[in-house]
Amino acid sequence: MSTVRSLVQSTLDNAVLSAGVHSFWQKKNEIKNDTNPDEYIVYTFDGAENGVFADNEPLMKRKDITLRYYCREEKIETEAGRAAVEGRIETILAAMKAAGFVTSTGAFDAGDIDDIGYMTTVIEFFYKRVV
């Protein structure tokens, strides 16, 4: 059985890696031959896997995921760049939803939250699985 982390990674890789958008768990790692990409994704999990129980046995578990899509500030300076970023976000949302992840809030713009010259879009998902 695959882990939720491996499902997130494979879903994102299948959706956007061919376009050069790398995805990372917890922090951005260096990418061979591309130390400063135009776009990348970092995802994290909350610490707990919440469950639904009956007769003190788990029936279902829920994992919460925070996904941050980063793009260079310059990408949103033109209408074409903004459209490309919005398209990428829609691709990410569609891929994650198709893999069984749910978002109740959709994507929201957070700006340059890390003060690194990259604009950030945050999407919070959850994933439920039967155990």
C-alpha positions in Angstrom: 0.0 0.0 0.0 1.4 3.4 -0.9 1.6 6.2 1.5 -0.2 9.5 1.2 3.1 11.2 0.7 4.0 9.0 -2.2 0.5 9.5 -3.7 1.0 13.3 -3.5 4.4 13.1 -5.1 3.4 10.8 -7.9 0.2 12.9 -8.6 2.2 16.1 -8.8 5.0 14.5 -10.9 2.5 13.1 -13.4 0.7 16.5 -13.6 3.5 19.1 -13.9 7.0 17.5 -13.9 7.0 17.3 -17.7 6.6 21.1 -17.7 9.7 21.4 -15.5 7.9 22.0 -12.3 9.5 20.0 -9.5 7.6 19.0 -6.3 9.3 18.6 -2.9 8.2 17.3 0.5 8.9 19.8 3.3 11.5 22.0 1.6 12.9 22.8 -1.8 16.0 20.8 -2.7 18.6 21.7 -5.2 17.7 20.6 -8.7 20.6 19.4 -10.9 21.3 22.0 -13.6 18.5 24.3 -12.4 19.2 25.8 -9.0 16.7 28.6 -9.4 13.6 27.3 -11.3 10.8 29.6 -12.4 8.3 27.4 -10.6 8.2 24.7 -8.0 6.0 23.1 -5.4 6.5 22.4 -1.7 4.0 20.3 0.2 3.7 19.5 3.9 1.4 17.4 6.2 0.0 18.2 9.5 1.3 16.0 12.3 -1.7 13.8 12.9 -3.7 11.4 10.9 -7.2 11.9 12.2 -9.4 8.9 12.3 -13.1 7.8 12.4 -13.6 5.0 14.8 -16.2 2.4 15.7 -15.8 -0.1 18.6 -12.4 1.5 19.3 -11.1 0.4 15.9 -10.2 2.9 13.1 -12.5 2.8 10.1 -11.1 5.8 8.2 -8.2 8.1 8.4 -7.8 11.6 7.2 -4.5 13.3 6.3 -4.3 17.1 5.8 -1.9 18.5 3.2 -0.7 22.1 2.6 0.6 22.6 -0.9 2.5 25.8 -1.8 3.1 26.6 -5.5 5.9 29.1 -6.0 6.5 31.1 -9.2 8.9 33.9 -9.9 7.5 37.4 -9.4 8.2 38.2 -13.0 5.8 35.6 -14.2 2.8 37.6 -13.0 3.9 40.9 -14.5 2.2 40.2 -17.9 -1.2 38.9 -18.8 0.3 36.0 -20.5 2.3 35.1 -17.5 -0.7 35.4 -15.2 -2.7 33.2 -17.5 0.1 30.6 -17.4 0.3 30.6 -13.6 -3.5 30.3 -13.4 -3.4 27.4 -15.8 -0.7 25.7 -13.8 -2.8 26.1 -10.6 -5.9 24.6 -12.4 -3.7 21.7 -13.5 -2.6 21.0 -10.0 -6.1 21.3 -8.6 -7.5 18.9 -11.2 -4.8 16.3 -10.8 -5.1 16.3 -7.0 -8.9 16.1 -7.1 -8.6 13.2 -9.7 -6.3 11.4 -7.3 -8.9 11.6 -4.5 -7.7 14.7 -2.6 -10.4 17.2 -1.5 -10.0 21.0 -1.0 -12.7 23.0 0.7 -11.1 26.4 0.1 -9.5 26.1 -3.3 -6.3 28.1 -4.0 -5.5 31.4 -2.4 -2.8 33.9 -3.2 -0.3 34.5 -0.4 2.2 36.8 -2.1 5.9 36.5 -1.5 5.5 34.9 2.0 9.1 33.8 2.2 10.6 37.1 0.9 12.6 35.2 -1.8 11.2 36.8 -5.0 8.6 34.1 -5.6 4.9 34.6 -5.4 3.1 31.8 -3.5 -0.3 30.2 -4.0 -1.5 28.0 -1.2 -3.9 25.1 -1.5 -5.0 23.0 1.4 -6.2 19.5 0.7 -7.3 16.5 2.7 -7.3 12.8 1.9 -9.5 10.2 3.5 -8.8 6.5 3.3 -10.4 3.4 4.7 -8.2 1.3 6.9 
